[in-house]
Amino acid sequence: MTTTIEEAPSAAVDTEIEKRALEWIAPYSQAWHLERARDWLVHLDRGCSLEMRLAVMTHDIERMFPGGPSFDKRNGRWDDPCYLYAHASRSAESVGVWLHGLGPVGQSVHLSEVRRLITLHEFGGLDGADLVQAADSLSFLETLQDIVISWVAKGECGVDQARAKHQYMADRIRIDEARRLAEPLLESALASLDGLK
């Protein structure tokens, strides 16, 4: 059974620009992952900045557009820095273009900070980036079990590689509370792979 959190108070995430972000990400097949990452971020830090919330809400958006970097899941190197950097950089660039296109609404945030956090969401380690990374990992473990199962079903990776992906997402979390919250989510994610070949 997957552990979930209560929804973050709407006052913490109910700005005009966040509403616009929700509309923008809505066509993305993994929009629920991005929305839940925002919820996890607010759960971990009720005082998180608007820039942090926007970054976590859009951190994977480059995957919504064709032509992005690709990754061979069979090799099992979920931490391949070349792929991760290309993915994070392309997402940051896409969000920068989107924010610029919003005119005055987009100018209400520090664009460089949003882009910095998105670029660091795979790596963490710097101010605010560990929280964004932890929220991403928690949401991945909660919302993307079916995606990982589909990778196995389509032969894109084996069960061992799928288990490694879930473990990798949990292991990269640096924040103690988030690590604790990840334990039951990881257990559920790994259990979802039982019986697959």
C-alpha positions in Angstrom: 0.0 0.0 0.0 1.4 3.4 -1.0 1.8 6.0 1.7 0.6 9.4 0.7 0.6 12.9 2.3 -2.3 15.2 2.9 -2.7 17.9 0.3 -0.6 21.1 1.0 -2.7 24.1 2.0 -4.0 25.9 -1.0 -2.7 29.2 0.3 0.8 27.9 0.0 0.5 27.0 -3.7 -2.4 29.1 -5.0 -0.6 31.9 -6.9 -1.5 33.0 -10.4 1.8 31.8 -11.8 1.3 28.3 -10.2 -2.1 28.1 -11.7 -0.6 28.9 -15.1 2.1 26.3 -14.5 -0.6 23.7 -13.8 -2.3 24.5 -17.0 1.0 24.4 -18.9 2.0 21.0 -17.6 -1.5 19.4 -17.9 -0.9 17.8 -21.3 2.3 16.1 -20.0 1.7 12.4 -19.5 3.4 12.6 -16.1 1.8 15.8 -14.9 0.6 14.0 -11.7 4.2 13.3 -10.8 5.0 17.1 -11.1 2.0 18.1 -9.1 2.7 15.6 -6.3 6.4 16.7 -6.2 5.1 20.2 -5.4 2.9 18.7 -2.6 5.9 16.8 -1.2 8.0 19.9 -1.3 5.4 21.9 0.6 5.1 19.0 3.1 8.8 19.0 3.7 9.1 22.8 3.9 5.9 24.8 4.4 7.9 28.0 3.9 9.5 27.0 0.6 9.8 29.8 -1.9 7.7 30.3 -5.0 10.8 29.6 -7.1 11.2 26.2 -5.4 7.6 25.4 -6.0 7.8 26.4 -9.7 11.0 24.5 -10.2 9.6 21.2 -8.7 6.3 21.6 -10.7 8.2 21.8 -14.0 11.5 20.0 -13.4 10.8 17.2 -16.0 8.9 19.3 -18.6 11.5 18.8 -21.4 10.1 15.3 -21.7 6.8 16.8 -22.9 8.6 18.0 -26.1 10.1 15.9 -28.8 13.9 15.8 -29.4 15.1 15.5 -25.9 18.0 13.4 -24.5 17.4 9.7 -24.4 18.6 7.1 -22.0 19.0 3.3 -22.4 17.3 1.9 -19.3 18.9 -1.5 -19.9 22.4 -0.3 -18.9 21.1 0.3 -15.4 23.2 3.5 -14.9 20.4 5.7 -13.5 23.0 8.2 -12.4 24.6 8.8 -15.9 25.7 12.4 -15.5 25.6 13.2 -19.2 22.0 12.2 -19.5 20.9 13.8 -16.2 22.6 17.1 -17.0 21.2 17.2 -20.6 17.7 16.5 -19.2 17.9 19.0 -16.4 19.4 21.7 -18.6 16.8 21.3 -21.3 14.0 21.5 -18.7 15.4 24.6 -17.3 15.7 26.2 -20.7 12.1 25.2 -21.6 10.8 26.7 -18.3 12.8 29.9 -19.0 11.2 30.3 -22.4 7.7 29.6 -20.9 8.2 32.1 -18.0 9.5 34.8 -20.4 6.4 34.3 -22.6 4.1 35.0 -19.6 5.1 38.7 -19.6 4.5 40.5 -16.3 3.2 37.3 -14.6 6.5 35.5 -15.5 8.5 38.5 -14.2 7.1 38.0 -10.7 9.6 35.3 -10.0 13.4 35.1 -10.1 13.9 33.3 -13.3 17.6 32.5 -12.6 16.6 30.8 -9.4 13.9 28.7 -10.9 16.3 27.6 -13.7 19.1 27.0 -11.2 16.9 24.7 -9.1 15.7 22.8 -12.1 19.2 22.3 -13.4 20.2 20.9 -10.0 17.1 18.7 -9.4 18.9 15.5 -10.4 22.0 16.4 -8.4 21.0 18.4 -5.3 23.8 19.5 -3.1 23.3 23.3 -3.2 20.9 25.7 -1.5 17.3 24.5 -1.9 18.3 21.8 -4.4 18.2 19.0 -1.9 14.6 19.8 -1.1 13.6 19.9 -4.8 15.5 16.6 -5.4 13.8 14.9 -2.4 10.4 16.0 -3.5 11.1 14.6 -6.9 12.2 11.3 -5.5 9.2 11.0 -3.1 6.8 11.7 -5.9 8.6 9.3 -8.3 8.3 6.5 -5.8 4.6 7.4 -5.2 3.3 8.1 -8.7 5.5 6.4 -11.3 5.4 2.7 -10.3 3.2 1.9 -13.3 5.7 3.6 -15.6 8.5 1.5 -14.3 6.4 -1.7 -14.6 5.7 -0.7 -18.2 9.4 -0.5 -18.9 9.7 -4.1 -17.9 6.6 -5.2 -19.8 7.9 -3.5 -23.0 11.4 -5.1 -22.5 13.0 -1.7 -22.1 14.7 -3.0 -18.9 14.7 -6.0 -16.7 13.2 -6.4 -13.2 16.7 -5.9 -11.7 17.2 -2.6 -13.5 13.7 -1.5 -12.5 14.5 -2.3 -8.9 17.7 -0.4 -9.2 15.8 2.7 -10.5 13.5 2.7 -7.5 16.4 2.2 -5.1 18.4 4.9 -6.8 15.6 7.4 -6.4 15.4 6.6 -2.7 19.2 6.6 -2.1 19.8 10.0 -3.6 17.6 11.7 -0.9 19.8 13.7 1.5 17.1 15.1 3.8 16.5 12.9 6.9 12.7 13.4 7.1 12.4 12.7 3.4 14.5 9.5 3.7 12.0 8.4 6.4 9.0 9.2 4.3 10.6 7.3 1.3 11.0 4.0 3.2 7.3 2.8 2.8 7.1 4.3 -0.7 10.2 2.3 -1.8 8.9 -0.8 -0.2 5.6 -0.4 -2.1 7.5 0.3 -5.4 9.7 -2.7 -5.0 6.7 -4.9 -4.2 5.0 -3.7 -7.4 7.8 -5.5 -9.3 7.3 -8.9 -7.5 6.3 -11.6 -10.0 7.4 -9.7 -13.1 9.9 -11.4 -15.4 
